[in-house]
Amino acid sequence: MERWQGKLAVVTGASGGIGAACARALITAGLRVVGLARREAKLHELKQSLPIALQPQFIPRRCDVSKEDQVVDVINWTERMLGGADVLLNNAGITRQTELVAAENTEKIRQGICPGAVNTNIFPQEIQFYVKDMARLQPENIADAVLYALRTPPHVQVHEITLKPMGEIF
């Protein structure tokens, strides 16, 4: 991870779940992180939860990545104020209703790291009854995979990592 020491990562969806776990892991590994999310208060909570010595390494910025103008603004700000990002972790959470074998689903399943169900708040309240006993990964499992990809030597290109919890039903 030496080549990433002091480098800047931009993490979308950093207010909770996978994004927060990844931001925390990246900071602990020596990177600075611009954390993007709609819930700015949650970003500040994450910053306050870090050890005091690491808090300056987390830069919270409100951004709704579904709004292109906000994304352009925050990337321009990052370039102007911080010299640009070295790592982009485009994590802002969504769910997809598809099956791996369904026709014409390529865009629905295209990702760099493909997790199965993760124990986050992404599942709407109305389906909690159905997913409460579902096998799930923890956000830290995804953060570990991100760190693995970053730890590979420069001549190694990681195209895809698929993580699934043991006993997953889909």
NUVO-700118 format. One record per residue: z, x, y of N, C-alpha, C in turn; residue in three letters. Coordinates in steps of 0.02 Angstrom, whole numbers, plus 50000, padded with zeros to 5 digits. Layout:
BEGIN
ZXYZXYZXYALA/...
***
This chain:
BEGIN
500005004149940500005000050000500005004350063MET/499985011050055500015015250115499465013750164GLU/498865012250139498305011050185498395004750227ARG/498855000450209498974994350246499574994750293TRP/499945000250292500535001050334500355000250407GLN/500694995650442500574994550513499944990650529GLY/499544988850478498934985050489499124977750504LYS/498634974050529498764967150549498434962150502LEU/498824957450478498574951950436498644945450476ALA/498154941150468498184934350494498264929750434VAL/498784925650434498924921150378498904913950404VAL/498444909950379498434902950397498914899150352THR/499154893450377499624889550338500294893050328GLY/500494897150376501084901350369501744897650380ALA/501724891250395502344887650411502744885650348SER/502454886250289502814884350230502444886350167GLY/502764885150110502444886150045502134892950035GLY/501514893050011501174899249994501084903650056ILE/500894900750112500784904650173501404908250196GLY/501974904750196502604907850215502794913450167ALA/502714912150101502884917250051502434923350059ALA/501794922250073501334927850082501484931750146CYS/501634928150200501804931450263502424935850252ALA/502924933150220503544936950206503384943150164ARG/502984942350111502814947950067502424953350104ALA/501944951250145501544956150182501964960050231LEU/502414956550266502864959950313503314964850276ILE/503594962750221504024967050181503634973150156THR/502984972350144502564977850120502334982450177ALA/502504980750239502354985250295501804983050342GLY/501534977050333501024974550378501344970550435LEU/500974969850489501154965050541500764958750524ARG/501054952950541500734946550522500714941950582VAL/500114939350597500044933650643500044927550597VAL/500564923450603500624917450562500354911450600GLY/499864908150571499554902250602499754895950565LEU/499904890750603500054884250573500094879050629ALA/500044872750609500134867250657500864866550676ARG/501314867750629502034866650641502354873050669ARG/502304873750735502544879750768503294880850758GLU/503684875550757504404876350746504554879550678ALA/504164877750627504254880750561504074888150562LYS/503584890050602503414897150608504004901050637LEU/504324898150688504894901450719505494901750670HIS/505564896650629506084896750577505964902450528GLU/505334903350509505154908850464505334915550496LEU/505154916350558505304922650593506054923950594LYS/506444918850609507164919650611507474921050542GLN/507134918950490507394920150422507274927250398SER/506844930950432506704937850412507284942350433LEU/507374947950398507874952750422507724954750494PRO/508234955750534508144957050606507644962750618ILE/507664967950578507214973650588506484971750577ALA/506354966550537505664964550522505404958950567LEU/505844955650604505624949950645505064951650694GLN/505074957650726504514959150772503844959750737PRO/503834960350671503204961050635502864954350623GLN/503204948950639502914942150630502774939150698PHE/502144937250709501924934350773501694927250760ILE/502114922250777501924915350764501424912750816PRO/500914909150794500424906050839500244899150812ARG/500294894250856500094887450836499344887150831ARG/499094884450775498374883750765498254878750710CYS/497844873750724497624868950674496934871350650ASP/496904874150590496274877150567495724872050553VAL/495884865650556495364860550550495004859450616SER/495244862750668494934862150735494624868950753LYS/493964869250751493614875550760493784879050826GLU/493854875150880494004878350944494674881950943ASP/495174879250907495814882550901495764889050861GLN/495354888950809495254894950768494914900350809VAL/494394898550845494034903350888494514906250940VAL/494914901950971495394904251022495894909150994ASP/496184907650936496694912050909496404918650884VAL/495804918450857495484924750835495304928950896ILE/495054925850949494914929551011495564932451039ASN/496104928651038496754931151062496974937151020TRP/496894936550954497094941950909496694948350924THR/496054947550935495624953350953495854956351019GLU/495934952251069496104954451137496804957551141ARG/497294954251111497994956351120498234961251066MET/497934960951006498204964950951497684969550919LEU/497074969550944496564973950917496194971350856GLY/496314965150838495964962050782496334962650716GLY/496134958450669496464958150604496124962850554ALA/496534965750511496294969850456496254965750391ASP/496674960550387496704956250328496714949050352VAL/496314944750320496344937550333496534934150269LEU/497094930650270497304926650213497224919350234LEU/496664916550215496484909750235496794904950184ASN/497394902850198497814899450150497954892150166ASN/497824889950227498024883250247497884878350191ALA/498394874750169498374871050107497984864550108GLY/497614863650054497274857350040497314856149965ILE/497194850049946497134848549875496424846249863THR/496194846949802495524844849784495564840449722ARG/495184835049723495154830849664494494832149629GLN/494514836349578493914837849540494134840749473THR/493674841749429493794845149366493344851249364GLU/493564856449329493164862549325492474861349296LEU/492414856449252491774855149220491354849749255VAL/491594847149311491224841949347490594844849378ALA/490074840849380489444843049410489514843749485ALA/489174848649513489134849749585489814850349619GLU/490274853949589490944854749618491064861849644ASN/490544865949649490624872949667491014873849732THR/490834870149783491164870849848491894868649844GLU/492044863849802492734861449796493194866549765LYS/492934870849721493374875449686493294882749709ILE/492864884049757492734890949779493344893549818ARG/493644898849793494214902049824494234909249801GLN/494624913449835494714920249813495264920749761GLY/495824917749773496374917349725496464909949711ILE/496404908049648496404900949630497044899049594CYS/497524896449630498134894449595498074887549564PRO/498464886649513498554879849487499044876349533GLY/499404871649506499894867949546500454872649568ALA/500624872349631501144876749660501694872249688VAL/502304874349679502884870549702502954870949778ASN/502564866949812502574866449885502604859149905THR/502584857849969502604850849993501914847950002ASN/501404850749970500714848449980500584841649948ILE/500964839949895500854833449863501164827949906PHE/500764822749923501024817249963501604813649929PRO/502034810749967502624807249941502434801949890GLN/501884798549901501704793049856501524795249785GLU/501384801749775501244803949707501804808449678ILE/502354809149714502894813349690503154811249621GLN/503164804749608503384802249543502964805249487PHE/502314805949498501854808349447501884815949437TYR/502074819549489502054826949485502744830149479VAL/503264826149480503944829049481504094833449421LYS/503824831949363503954835949303503364840549285ASP/502874841049329502284845149315502464852549318MET/502174856449272502264863649273501944866349337ALA/502314870449374502064873049437502234880449445ARG/501804883849482501954890649504502414890349564LEU/502714895949581503114896549642502684899949695GLN/502784898549759502394901849812502404909449806PRO/502974912249784503034919449777502554922249724GLU/502374918149674501894920349624501214921649656ASN/501024917549704500394918449739500434924649784ILE/501004925449818501104931349861501044937649819ALA/501304937649759501244943549715500514945049699ASP/500114939849689499394940849675499034943649736ALA/499224941349795498924944049857499094951449863VAL/499724953149852499924960249855499554964349802LEU/499464961549743499084965049691498384966749717TYR/498044961749745497364962749770497344968149825ALA/497844968149868497864973149921498044980149895LEU/498404980449840498604986849811498044990349774ARG/497514986749757496974990049720496654995449764THR/496395000749733496085006149771495475003649809PRO/495275007349861494695005149902494045004249863PRO/493975007649806493355006949767493365000849721HIS/493914997149721493974991149678493894984949721VAL/493464980449699493364974149734493614968449690GLN/494124964949713494394959249675494004953149698VAL/493644950149651493234944249668493624937749661HIS/494044937549610494404931249597495004932649553GLU/495544929149568496134929249526496314921949513ILE/496404920049451496604913249435497314913449407THR/497754909749438498444909249416498584902149396LEU/498884901249338499054894549314499764894849286LYS/500164889649297500824889549265500764887949191PRO/501194890849152501214889349081501344881749073MET/500954878549031501044871449018500704866849067GLY/500284869649110499934865349159499474860549122GLU/499434854349146499054849249111498344848249138ILE/498174851549193497484850749219497184857349236PHE/
***
